[in-house]
Amino acid sequence: RDLDSSLVGSEMCIRDRPRTDVQKRLATIWKRVLGRDVGVRANFFEAGGRSLSAVRMLASVEEEFGQLHSPGVLMQHPTIEALAEVITRDQPSSEIMVRFPSAREGTVIACAHAGGDHAIYYRFLAKHLAGEHPVVAFQSEGLQGGVPQSSIEGLAAANVQQLLDEYPHQPVCLVGYCVGAVVALEMARQLERQGHAVRGVIVIDSPVKRDVRNLRDWAHFSSLRPQWLAPVRYGMYHLGLRPLKWALEDLALYTKGSADGRREFYRRRVERATLKAFTRYQPQPVHAPIHLVRSSWRADRSKYDLDVAGWQGLSRSGFT
């Protein structure tokens, strides 16, 4: 019996070892990022991966295989074995909706991205709700190249289209963080206009309107490198010379000449387009209730009390 057990254990170890060339190259990348060997069937996040390490790992994948993949691919293909199949097919997904492993029935929890962020940041929420609801998240168009959306209405319309293609009849609850909150609000408005049931809009630490010039402060600019450029960038930003500041930053990213640099360039371009769209957007009331969630470290700030007043007038059926 002991001999049989040892043979089974040995066989399982063999099955977990990388077999194909793509799997072996991926295993090397994962070991470098995670700091240890990982079996081909091990989940990246359960093996110690985090959001930032996922971005670094996929940047290494781009360098190694010449393929640009969004971090959202790890939500559906979280193992070396599964990711190797995606790389072998050489068909990077252009979808902006990421489906987390979750239930298929019930109210769909649909999470909108924040600025130039990825859907991957909603994975903890998805993990807690997976057994009760279908959970999806949207990531910004343009993170893999191409032209980003230039309006909140356009962002919401693209999200709504993919959502209804997958869940044409199930009710929806929208969730949004930061700029994603107004994207969620606009999605709710468009869904209601199409007669779709919207159970609510959950807003996380988000204003309904804010001057884009106040989104960044000196602490942000003083952390940039080279540090001697920080006062110049700060002055450019607040004097309205943002295009020149951005051109300097883009030049630095391009001259970096790496996958990390390209990804950051795409992310910043999407972030700028989204912030610009945010300042132009005029929010309209929805019938669904709105729930504002504020983290404790912000709840005592008086300016956030003003944000509450802004959200209160945007729901015809209740605000909490």
N, C-alpha and C positions, 0 to 999 in steps of 0.2 A: 504493500500500500504506500509506504514511504517512497519507494522507488518510482511508483506511478505518479505521485504528487510532484516529485522533482522533475520528471520528464514533462509533465504538463506545464509547470512553471517555466522550464527551459523553452518549451514550444511557444508559450505566450510571449516570452522575451524576443524570440526570433520574429514573431509576427509583428512586434512593435518596432522592429528595426527598419530603417529606410531601405527600400529595395530598388527603386528606379533612380535614374540620375537626377531627376528633378527633386525627388524626395531627399536625396542625400545632400544636395546643395541647399535645400530649404532647412534641413536639420542643422547644417553648419551655421546658417544665419540665425536660427532660433537659439542655438547654443550661445552664440556671441551676444545676442540681445538679452536672453534670460539668465545667462551665466551658468547653465547646466545642460546636460543632455536631456532631450525630451522625446518620448516615443511618438510614432507617427499618428497615433490615435488619441494623444493627449490634447485637451482643450488649452489653447494659448492662455486664456485668462485664468483658468484653474491652475495652470502651471506657474503662475506668478506674473503674467503679463498685465500691463496697465494701458491706459489710453495713449500715453506718450510713447511707451515702448512699442505699441502697435504701429504708430506712425513711423518710428525709427525702423522697425522691422520691414515695413512695406517700402520704405525708401531704399533699403538694402535689396529688396526683391526687384525694385526697378533697376538698380545698378546691375544686378546679376542677370536678370532675364530680359531687360528692356521693356517691361510692361508696367504701366501705371495703374494701380488698383487703389480704390478708396478703402479707408479703414472699415467701412461698412461691410466689406466682403468677409471680414472675420466673424461677423455676427452669424452668417449663414454657412461659413466654411472655416470653423475655428481650429481645425487640426492640420498637421502637415499633409496627411493623406488627402484630405478634402481640398486644401489649397493647391496642392500639386496638380489635381485634376483640372482646376480652373486655369492654372498656368499652362498646362499642356494643351488645353483647348485654345489658348491664346485669344480669348474673347472677353476682355475687361467689360464689366457691366456698366451700362450708361444709365441705369435706373437710379432715381433719386430717393426711392422708398426702400428702406431696409426692414425686412421682416425678422423680428426676433423669434427665437424658439418659444412658442406660447400656444395657448388654446386657440381653437378655430371659431368657436361660437361665443356669442355674447357681445356686449358693447366694445367696439374697437377703440383702444387707446392710441391716438395718433399724436405724435410729438413733433413739433416744428423745430428746426435748427435755429441756432443763435448766430447771426452774422456769418462768418466764414467757417463755422464749426461743423464737425461731422456728427452723424447720428450715433456714433459709438458712445457719446457721453450720456446717453439715456439707458445704457445697458443695466445699471443697477436697478433703476425703476422697473425695467422689463423683467429682470430676474425675480423681483418681489411680486409682480402681477401675472407672471407667466401662466400660473395654474388657473387663473380666473378669467382672463380676458386676452383676446388677440392684441398684441402690442407691435406697433410699427413706428418708425421714426424717419424723418426726411432730412436729407443733407443737401447742402447748397449746390445748385448747378454751377459748373465752372471749376470745381475743385480738381478736376482731372484735365483741365484745359478747356478751350472753348469760351464763348461769351456768357458771362453771368447775367441773370435776370436784372432788369433795371427798375422794376417797380414791385411793390408789395403785392399788388393785385396779380401781377404775372407770376410771382413766386407761389402765391396761394393757388392760382389756377392750375399750375403744373402739378402741385401736390394733390389737389382735389381729383384731378384726372386719374392719377395712378392709384389713389385710394379707392375710388369708385370702380376702377377696373378690377380690383382685387376683392372689394367688399361692397357690392352694389346695393345690398338690402339691409345691412346691419347698422344699428345706431352707432354714433361716434361721439367720443369725448376728446376734445382737443387740449393739448398741453403745450405751453410755450415758455421758454426762458429767454430773458434779455430781449433782443429784437425779435426773436421767435414768437414772443407773446402777441405782437400785432399781426404776424403771419398767421398764427392760430386764430385770432379774431377774424381776420379776413377770410380764412378758410371756412369758419363757422357761417359767416354771412353768405358766402357763395353756396355752401351746402344747403342752407335754409332756402335760398332762392330756387334751388333745384328740387325742393320738397323733401330733402333728406333729413332724418331725425338727428338732432344734435343735443346730447344730454347735458353738455356744459363746456365751459372754457376755463381751464385752470392756468392761472398766470403765476409764474414763479419769479419773485424778486425783479419785477419788470415795471418800468414806467410806461404810460401810454404815449407819452410825448416827451422828448428831451432835446435840448440844444446839442447837436453833434459835437460842437467845439468843446463841450465840457466832458466828453466821454473819456478823454485822456488828460492826465495831469503831469506835473513835473516828475513825479516818481517814475512814471513810465519812460519818459525821455532820458532821465538820468541813468536808467539801467541799460540803455543801448550802448553798443560798441561800434566804432571807437568812441570813448566817452567824451573826447574833446568836441565831437559834433553835436552833443546833446543840447547845448544852449542854442545852436543854430537851428536845429530841427524844431525845438520848442518854439522859438520865435517865429519860424516859418508857419508852423501850424496855427498859432493864435493870431498871426497877422493876415491870415487868409492865403498864405502862399503854399497851401497843401500840395498842389501838383508838383512843385519843384522839390519839396521834401520827399514826396513819394518817388519821384524820378531818381533821387539819390539812393533811396532804399532799394529800389528795383535794380539799379545798376550794381549795388553791392551783392544782391542775390544772384544776378546773372553771372557776375565775375567769380562767384563762389564755385560755379560749375559743377554742382552735385545734385543728386536727386532730392536731397533735403532742401537745397536752395530753390529748385523748381517748384516743389510742393509748397514752400512758404510763399513764393511769388504768386502762385495761383490762389492760395488762401487769402493773401492780403488783397488781391484784386477783387475777389468775391466780397470780402469784408467791406471794402470801400463802396462797392456798388450797392450793397445791402444798407449800409448806413446812409448813403445818399437817398435811397428809396424810402428809408424810414423817416427822414426829415420832410419828405414831400407828401407822405401818406396822410390822408384825412380819415381817421377811424369813424365808422358808422355803427349805430346800435344793432344788436342782435337780439333775438328772442330768448336764446339759451341763457341760463344763469352763468355768472362769472364768479370765480373763486380766486382770490388773491392770496398766495402763500408767500410769506416773508421770512427769511432766515433771521435768527435771533440777533445776530451781530449788526443787522441793518434796521431792525424793527424800532429802535429807539431814536432814529434819525428823523428830524422834523420834515426834511424834504420828501421823505417817502410817504408822509401823511398827505402831502399834496397829490402824489401819484394815486393814492387811494381814491381821492375825489374824482380824478380823471376817469378811472375805471367804473365808478359807481353809475355814471350817466350812460354807460354803453350797454347795459342789459335791461331789457324790458320785463324780465321775470325774476330778478333778484340778484343781489350782490352780497358776498360774504368775504 
